[in-house]
């Protein structure tokens, strides 16, 4: 074993050589990890034939109202102002009153006849590409717990995020970019825990680009060294690796340390790759108009969506765009949801059309939704409260049935009643579309095999094309 003291100093060359004798070189680490045993390594390949290769998650932080967007309820309009004709949940986030009709009209679109409210005229034009799940339900009526549930599968423990599990299972298609990127993520309601690797290997943690507090046009990847010549940076990393190798030889394997080394190496490689992906200058004016980047109200989310397409195209496995934190209309529903939908409607439709034109929609799973829905009963006169008992999300591409609607809520949209889909079922289904058996994507931690779906989850195969 190498040691270093004033009588027998360790040279940088010795230390770097020790890397191979200790925990292996950075270049080998990724390859060797793919051969790791079932106790917790990267899968060399999906468990079965995948329908999708990657995921783009469009997250609407705050909880869009299903009954004002995609879950048409004519009886809600008929019975507006009357009491709900059945019991409200035993545990509610806050008290609500009588039934509140939607301020928006619903219309049927496309060959599939999908119902979409006037809030989303652009998304409505893509309805034949969408697969609606209208019977989702969760377990937590509070934003913090519900965000963690949607993102990690648990509302009570710090667990790896969905993007981290997907990255752990499939890795990245581009070694010069992270497997998991989140664009302008929220800093509240769980914050970093919503895109954390937790006990999974550190490299599966999301790389954030900006955060919700700044516009997407100013969002950057933090802590990337700029201005130093590549040769000098390489020498600095070699020296750092030498110190880390010496530490490892003295103290043994340290997964956290290995994760840091890998992150430094990835950051070094990203400097020549990520800026080019993030530079939209080469995109045509028509493409920018498609996403609404030429309009002030849609520029911010449109930029996120176009970046998502570019990162997906470059080989990133899981990309998340967050519209934060705007959908929590406890009051002033009409103005709030009108503004919110206007900011995201054109970019969402643009993303779906653009993926389709690039031939990417068939193997890219687009997921849209929030952490829960909202009540059909009124709060504050013209608002709606949190509702995790029945809400809508939609998917597109990635092997799901286009122009399809699955499940249903009751006549007023309060509870999921038909073909109910729990958040665990949603996660199991997403993994299955990626070719992963959710019961076998495990990591040994805390004395047992952990997984995204914990001990739950049923794949909803009716959603598969």
C-alpha positions as CSV (number, residue, x, y, z in Angstrom):
1,X,0.0,0.0,0.0
2,X,1.2,3.5,-0.8
3,X,1.8,5.9,2.0
4,X,3.0,9.4,2.2
5,X,5.2,11.1,4.7
6,X,8.3,13.3,4.7
7,X,10.6,10.3,4.4
8,X,8.6,8.5,1.7
9,X,6.5,11.1,-0.1
10,X,3.8,9.9,-2.5
11,X,4.2,11.4,-6.0
12,X,1.2,12.4,-8.1
13,X,2.1,9.5,-10.4
14,X,2.1,7.1,-7.5
15,X,-1.3,8.3,-6.3
16,X,-2.9,8.1,-9.7
17,X,-1.5,4.6,-10.1
18,X,-3.0,3.8,-6.7
19,X,-6.4,4.7,-8.1
20,X,-6.3,1.5,-10.1
21,X,-5.2,-0.5,-7.1
22,X,-7.8,1.1,-4.9
23,X,-11.3,1.9,-6.2
24,X,-10.5,2.0,-9.9
25,X,-10.2,4.8,-12.4
26,X,-13.0,7.1,-13.1
27,X,-13.1,5.9,-16.7
28,X,-13.6,2.3,-15.5
29,X,-16.1,3.1,-12.7
30,X,-19.0,3.5,-15.1
31,X,-18.3,0.3,-17.0
32,X,-17.7,-1.8,-13.9
33,X,-20.9,-0.4,-12.2
34,X,-22.9,-1.9,-15.1
35,X,-21.7,-5.3,-14.1
36,X,-22.6,-4.9,-10.4
37,X,-24.7,-7.5,-8.7
38,X,-28.3,-7.2,-7.9
39,X,-27.4,-5.7,-4.5
40,X,-27.4,-2.4,-6.2
41,X,-25.8,-1.7,-9.6
42,X,-26.7,-0.1,-12.9
43,X,-28.6,-2.4,-15.1
44,X,-26.6,-3.4,-18.2
45,X,-29.9,-3.4,-20.2
46,X,-33.7,-3.1,-19.5
47,X,-35.5,-6.1,-18.1
48,X,-37.6,-6.3,-21.2
49,X,-38.2,-4.5,-24.5
50,X,-38.7,-0.8,-23.7
51,X,-41.3,1.3,-25.4
52,X,-39.6,4.5,-24.3
53,X,-36.0,5.5,-23.9
54,X,-36.4,8.7,-22.0
55,X,-38.8,10.8,-20.0
56,X,-39.7,14.5,-20.1
57,X,-41.8,15.5,-17.0
58,X,-43.7,18.8,-17.3
59,X,-44.5,19.5,-13.6
60,X,-47.2,22.0,-12.7
61,X,-46.4,22.9,-9.1
62,X,-49.4,23.9,-7.0
63,X,-52.0,21.4,-8.4
64,X,-54.0,22.2,-11.5
65,X,-57.7,21.7,-11.3
66,X,-58.8,18.5,-13.2
67,X,-62.4,19.7,-13.4
68,X,-61.3,22.9,-15.1
69,X,-58.8,21.4,-17.5
70,X,-59.4,17.9,-18.8
71,X,-62.0,16.1,-16.7
72,X,-65.4,17.4,-18.0
73,X,-68.2,17.2,-15.5
74,X,-71.6,18.5,-16.8
75,X,-73.4,17.7,-13.5
76,X,-71.0,20.1,-11.8
77,X,-72.4,23.0,-13.9
78,X,-76.0,21.8,-13.4
79,X,-75.7,21.5,-9.6
80,X,-73.5,24.6,-8.9
81,X,-74.3,26.2,-5.6
82,X,-75.7,23.0,-4.1
83,X,-74.1,20.9,-1.3
84,X,-71.9,18.0,-2.4
85,X,-74.4,15.0,-2.4
86,X,-71.9,12.7,-0.6
87,X,-69.4,12.9,2.2
88,X,-66.3,14.9,1.9
89,X,-63.0,13.2,2.9
90,X,-62.5,12.7,6.6
91,X,-59.2,14.6,6.5
92,X,-59.2,17.8,4.4
93,X,-56.6,20.4,3.9
94,X,-59.2,23.1,4.7
95,X,-62.9,23.6,4.8
96,X,-64.9,24.0,1.6
97,X,-68.5,25.0,0.8
98,X,-70.9,24.0,-2.0
99,X,-70.3,22.9,-5.6
100,X,-68.5,25.4,-7.8
101,X,-69.1,25.2,-11.6
102,X,-66.1,25.6,-13.9
103,X,-65.8,29.0,-15.4
104,X,-64.6,27.5,-18.7
105,X,-66.4,25.6,-21.4
106,X,-65.3,22.2,-22.5
107,X,-65.2,21.0,-26.1
108,X,-64.3,17.8,-27.9
109,X,-61.3,17.7,-30.2
110,X,-59.7,15.4,-32.7
111,X,-60.7,12.0,-34.0
112,X,-60.6,10.7,-30.4
113,X,-63.2,13.3,-29.2
114,X,-61.1,14.1,-26.1
115,X,-62.6,16.7,-23.8
116,X,-60.5,19.8,-23.2
117,X,-61.5,23.1,-21.6
118,X,-60.9,26.5,-23.2
119,X,-57.9,26.9,-20.9
120,X,-55.8,24.8,-23.3
121,X,-56.7,25.6,-26.9
122,X,-53.2,24.6,-28.2
123,X,-52.9,21.4,-26.2
124,X,-56.4,20.6,-27.5
125,X,-54.9,20.4,-31.0
126,X,-52.7,17.5,-29.9
127,X,-55.4,15.6,-28.2
128,X,-55.0,12.6,-30.5
129,X,-51.5,12.2,-29.3
130,X,-52.4,12.3,-25.6
131,X,-53.2,9.5,-23.1
132,X,-55.2,10.8,-20.2
133,X,-55.3,9.2,-16.8
134,X,-58.3,10.6,-15.1
135,X,-58.4,8.4,-12.0
136,X,-55.2,9.2,-10.2
137,X,-55.1,9.4,-6.4
138,X,-52.5,10.0,-3.8
139,X,-52.3,10.1,0.0
140,X,-51.4,13.6,1.1
141,X,-53.4,16.8,0.8
142,X,-50.4,19.1,1.7
143,X,-48.1,20.4,-1.0
144,X,-44.9,19.2,0.6
145,X,-46.0,15.6,1.2
146,X,-47.7,15.4,-2.2
147,X,-44.7,16.7,-4.1
148,X,-42.5,14.2,-2.5
149,X,-45.0,11.5,-3.2
150,X,-45.2,12.3,-6.9
151,X,-41.4,12.7,-7.2
152,X,-40.1,10.0,-4.9
153,X,-43.0,7.6,-4.1
154,X,-42.9,8.5,-0.4
155,X,-44.5,11.5,1.4
156,X,-42.9,10.7,4.8
157,X,-39.3,9.6,4.1
158,X,-36.4,11.1,2.1
159,X,-36.2,8.8,-0.8
160,X,-34.6,8.8,-4.3
161,X,-36.5,10.7,-6.9
162,X,-38.2,9.1,-9.9
163,X,-35.5,10.6,-12.2
164,X,-32.8,9.1,-10.0
165,X,-34.3,5.6,-10.1
166,X,-34.6,5.9,-13.9
167,X,-31.0,7.0,-14.2
168,X,-29.9,4.2,-11.9
169,X,-31.7,1.7,-14.0
170,X,-30.7,2.8,-17.4
171,X,-27.8,5.2,-17.1
172,X,-27.2,8.0,-19.6
173,X,-26.9,7.8,-23.4
174,X,-24.2,10.5,-23.3
175,X,-21.3,10.2,-21.0
176,X,-20.6,13.9,-21.3
177,X,-24.0,14.9,-19.9
178,X,-25.9,13.9,-16.7
179,X,-28.5,11.2,-16.9
180,X,-31.0,13.4,-15.0
181,X,-31.5,17.2,-15.5
182,X,-34.1,19.4,-13.9
183,X,-34.7,22.9,-15.3
184,X,-35.8,25.7,-13.0
185,X,-36.8,23.3,-10.2
186,X,-38.9,24.5,-7.2
187,X,-37.0,25.4,-4.0
188,X,-40.0,24.9,-1.8
189,X,-42.2,22.0,-0.7
190,X,-39.3,19.5,-0.4
191,X,-37.0,21.4,-2.6
192,X,-33.9,19.4,-3.5
193,X,-35.4,16.3,-2.0
194,X,-37.7,16.2,-5.0
195,X,-34.7,15.5,-7.3
196,X,-32.3,13.9,-4.9
197,X,-30.5,10.7,-5.3
198,X,-30.8,10.0,-1.6
199,X,-29.2,6.6,-0.9
200,X,-28.7,5.8,-4.6
201,X,-25.3,6.5,-6.1
202,X,-24.5,10.2,-6.1
203,X,-24.3,10.3,-9.9
204,X,-28.0,9.7,-10.2
205,X,-28.8,13.0,-8.4
206,X,-30.3,15.6,-10.8
207,X,-28.2,18.4,-12.2
208,X,-30.3,21.5,-11.7
209,X,-30.2,24.3,-14.3
210,X,-31.2,27.4,-12.5
211,X,-34.2,27.4,-10.1
212,X,-37.7,28.6,-9.9
213,X,-36.6,32.0,-8.6
214,X,-34.9,33.1,-11.8
215,X,-36.1,33.2,-15.4
216,X,-35.2,30.3,-17.7
217,X,-33.2,32.7,-19.9
218,X,-30.8,33.3,-17.1
219,X,-30.7,29.7,-15.8
220,X,-27.2,28.1,-15.8
221,X,-25.5,25.0,-14.5
222,X,-23.8,26.2,-11.3
223,X,-20.2,25.5,-10.2
224,X,-18.9,24.8,-13.7
225,X,-15.4,26.3,-13.9
226,X,-15.2,29.0,-16.7
227,X,-12.2,30.8,-18.1
228,X,-9.5,28.3,-17.2
229,X,-7.7,26.5,-20.0
230,X,-8.8,22.9,-20.4
231,X,-5.2,21.7,-19.9
232,X,-4.9,23.5,-16.5
233,X,-8.3,22.2,-15.4
234,X,-7.2,18.7,-16.3
235,X,-4.0,19.1,-14.1
236,X,-6.1,20.4,-11.2
237,X,-8.4,17.4,-11.4
238,X,-5.5,15.0,-11.6
239,X,-4.0,16.5,-8.5
240,X,-7.4,16.3,-6.7
241,X,-7.8,12.7,-7.8
242,X,-4.3,12.0,-6.4
243,X,-5.3,13.4,-3.0
244,X,-8.5,11.4,-3.1
245,X,-6.7,8.2,-4.1
246,X,-4.4,8.7,-1.1
247,X,-7.4,9.2,1.2
248,X,-9.0,6.0,-0.2
249,X,-5.9,3.9,0.2
250,X,-5.7,5.0,3.9
251,X,-9.4,4.7,4.7
252,X,-11.0,2.2,2.3
253,X,-13.9,2.5,-0.1
254,X,-16.0,5.7,0.2
255,X,-19.0,5.8,-2.1
256,X,-19.6,9.5,-1.2
257,X,-16.0,10.4,-2.2
258,X,-16.3,8.4,-5.4
259,X,-19.5,10.2,-6.2
260,X,-17.7,13.6,-5.8
261,X,-14.9,12.5,-8.0
262,X,-17.3,11.4,-10.7
263,X,-19.2,14.7,-10.4
264,X,-15.9,16.6,-10.9
265,X,-15.0,14.6,-13.9
266,X,-18.5,14.9,-15.4
267,X,-18.5,18.7,-14.8
268,X,-15.1,18.8,-16.7
269,X,-16.6,16.9,-19.6
270,X,-19.8,18.9,-19.6
271,X,-18.0,22.2,-20.2
272,X,-17.6,21.3,-23.9
273,X,-21.0,19.7,-24.3
274,X,-23.7,21.4,-22.2
275,X,-23.2,25.0,-23.4
276,X,-23.8,23.9,-27.0
277,X,-27.0,22.1,-26.0
278,X,-28.2,25.1,-24.0
279,X,-27.5,27.5,-26.9
280,X,-30.8,28.1,-28.7
281,X,-29.2,30.4,-31.3
282,X,-29.1,27.7,-33.9
283,X,-32.9,26.9,-33.6
284,X,-35.0,28.4,-36.4
285,X,-37.4,31.2,-35.8
286,X,-40.3,28.8,-36.7
287,X,-39.2,26.5,-33.9
288,X,-38.9,29.3,-31.4
289,X,-42.4,30.5,-32.4
290,X,-43.7,26.9,-32.0
291,X,-42.7,27.0,-28.4
292,X,-43.8,30.6,-27.8
293,X,-40.3,31.9,-27.1
294,X,-41.1,35.0,-29.2
295,X,-44.0,35.9,-26.8
296,X,-43.4,37.3,-23.3
297,X,-46.1,35.3,-21.6
298,X,-44.8,31.9,-23.0
299,X,-41.1,32.7,-23.3
300,X,-40.1,31.3,-19.9
301,X,-41.8,27.9,-20.0
302,X,-41.3,27.7,-23.8
303,X,-37.5,28.0,-23.3
304,X,-37.6,25.2,-20.7
305,X,-39.5,22.9,-23.0
306,X,-37.2,23.6,-26.0
307,X,-34.2,22.9,-23.7
308,X,-35.9,19.7,-22.6
309,X,-36.1,18.5,-26.3
310,X,-32.5,19.4,-26.9
311,X,-31.2,17.6,-23.8
312,X,-33.3,14.6,-24.6
313,X,-32.0,14.7,-28.1
314,X,-28.4,14.8,-26.7
315,X,-28.9,11.6,-24.7
316,X,-30.2,12.8,-21.2
317,X,-32.4,10.1,-19.8
318,X,-34.8,12.1,-17.6
319,X,-35.5,15.8,-18.0
320,X,-37.9,17.8,-15.8
321,X,-39.4,21.2,-16.5
322,X,-41.2,22.9,-13.6
323,X,-43.9,25.6,-13.8
324,X,-43.6,26.9,-10.2
325,X,-45.4,27.7,-7.9
326,X,-48.6,29.0,-9.6
327,X,-51.4,26.6,-9.7
328,X,-52.6,26.9,-6.0
329,X,-55.8,28.8,-6.5
330,X,-57.6,28.7,-3.2
331,X,-59.2,31.9,-4.5
332,X,-59.5,33.8,-7.7
333,X,-59.6,30.6,-9.7
334,X,-60.6,32.3,-13.0
335,X,-57.7,34.7,-13.2
336,X,-55.1,32.4,-11.7
337,X,-55.7,29.4,-13.9
338,X,-56.2,31.6,-17.0
339,X,-52.8,33.2,-16.5
340,X,-51.1,29.8,-15.7
341,X,-52.5,28.0,-18.6
342,X,-51.6,30.8,-21.0
343,X,-48.0,30.5,-19.9
344,X,-47.7,26.7,-20.6
345,X,-50.3,25.8,-23.2
346,X,-48.4,26.8,-26.3
347,X,-45.0,25.4,-25.1
348,X,-46.5,22.1,-24.2
349,X,-48.2,21.7,-27.5
350,X,-45.0,22.9,-29.2
351,X,-42.9,20.3,-27.4
352,X,-45.2,17.5,-28.5
353,X,-45.3,18.6,-32.1
354,X,-41.6,19.2,-32.2
355,X,-40.8,15.8,-30.7
356,X,-43.1,14.3,-33.3
357,X,-41.4,16.2,-36.2
358,X,-38.0,15.0,-35.0
359,X,-39.2,11.4,-34.8
360,X,-38.6,11.4,-31.1
361,X,-42.1,11.2,-29.7
362,X,-42.4,7.5,-30.3
363,X,-39.6,6.7,-27.8
364,X,-39.9,9.8,-25.5
365,X,-42.5,9.6,-22.8
366,X,-43.9,13.1,-22.0
367,X,-45.7,13.3,-18.6
368,X,-47.8,16.3,-17.6
369,X,-49.4,17.0,-14.2
370,X,-49.2,18.4,-10.7
371,X,-49.0,17.0,-7.2
372,X,-52.8,16.7,-6.8
373,X,-56.0,18.1,-8.2
374,X,-58.6,20.4,-6.7
375,X,-62.0,20.1,-5.1
376,X,-65.3,20.6,-7.0
377,X,-66.5,22.5,-3.9
378,X,-65.7,26.2,-3.4
379,X,-63.2,27.7,-1.1
380,X,-63.1,31.5,-0.5
381,X,-66.1,31.9,-2.8
382,X,-64.2,31.5,-6.1
383,X,-61.4,29.1,-5.4
384,X,-60.8,25.4,-4.9
385,X,-58.9,23.5,-2.2
386,X,-56.3,20.7,-2.5
387,X,-57.6,17.3,-3.7
388,X,-55.4,14.2,-3.8
389,X,-58.4,11.8,-4.0
390,X,-59.0,12.2,-7.8
391,X,-57.0,14.1,-10.4
392,X,-55.8,14.0,-14.0
393,X,-52.4,13.6,-15.6
394,X,-51.6,12.9,-19.2
395,X,-48.8,11.2,-21.1
396,X,-47.8,11.3,-24.7
397,X,-45.5,9.2,-26.9
398,X,-43.3,6.6,-25.3
399,X,-45.5,3.6,-26.1
400,X,-48.8,4.8,-24.6
401,X,-52.1,4.7,-26.4
402,X,-52.7,8.0,-28.3
403,X,-56.1,9.6,-28.2
404,X,-57.0,7.6,-25.1
405,X,-58.7,8.2,-21.8
406,X,-58.4,5.9,-18.9
407,X,-60.3,5.9,-15.6
408,X,-62.8,8.3,-14.2
409,X,-63.8,10.3,-11.1
410,X,-67.3,10.6,-9.7
411,X,-70.0,12.8,-11.3
412,X,-68.4,15.9,-9.7
413,X,-64.7,15.1,-10.0
414,X,-63.9,14.6,-6.3
415,X,-62.9,10.9,-6.0
416,X,-61.3,8.5,-8.4
417,X,-63.9,5.8,-8.9
418,X,-63.3,3.8,-12.1
419,X,-60.0,2.0,-12.8
420,X,-58.3,3.9,-10.0
421,X,-54.5,4.6,-10.5
422,X,-52.5,5.3,-7.4
423,X,-49.2,7.2,-7.6
424,X,-47.4,4.0,-7.0
425,X,-49.2,2.5,-10.1
426,X,-48.2,5.5,-12.1
427,X,-44.5,5.0,-11.2
428,X,-44.7,1.3,-11.9
429,X,-46.2,2.0,-15.3
430,X,-43.6,4.6,-16.2
431,X,-40.8,2.2,-15.4
432,X,-42.5,-0.6,-17.4
433,X,-42.7,1.7,-20.4
434,X,-38.9,2.2,-20.0
435,X,-38.4,-1.6,-20.0
436,X,-37.9,-1.9,-16.2
437,X,-39.7,-4.2,-13.8
438,X,-40.4,-2.0,-10.8
439,X,-40.2,-5.0,-8.5
440,X,-36.7,-5.8,-9.6
441,X,-35.2,-2.2,-9.7
442,X,-33.9,-2.3,-6.2
443,X,-31.1,-1.0,-4.0
444,X,-30.1,-2.5,-0.7
445,X,-30.4,0.2,2.0
446,X,-31.4,0.2,5.6
447,X,-31.4,-3.6,5.8
448,X,-33.8,-4.3,2.9
449,X,-34.2,-3.9,-0.8
450,X,-35.7,-0.5,-1.5
451,X,-37.5,0.5,-4.7
452,X,-39.4,3.5,-6.1
453,X,-42.8,1.8,-5.5
454,X,-41.8,0.4,-2.1
455,X,-44.0,-2.7,-1.6
456,X,-46.8,-1.4,-3.8
457,X,-47.6,-0.6,-7.5
458,X,-49.4,-2.3,-10.3
459,X,-48.5,-1.7,-14.0
460,X,-51.5,-0.2,-15.8
461,X,-51.0,-2.2,-19.1
462,X,-54.3,-0.8,-20.5
463,X,-52.3,2.4,-21.2
464,X,-49.9,0.7,-23.5
465,X,-50.2,1.0,-27.2
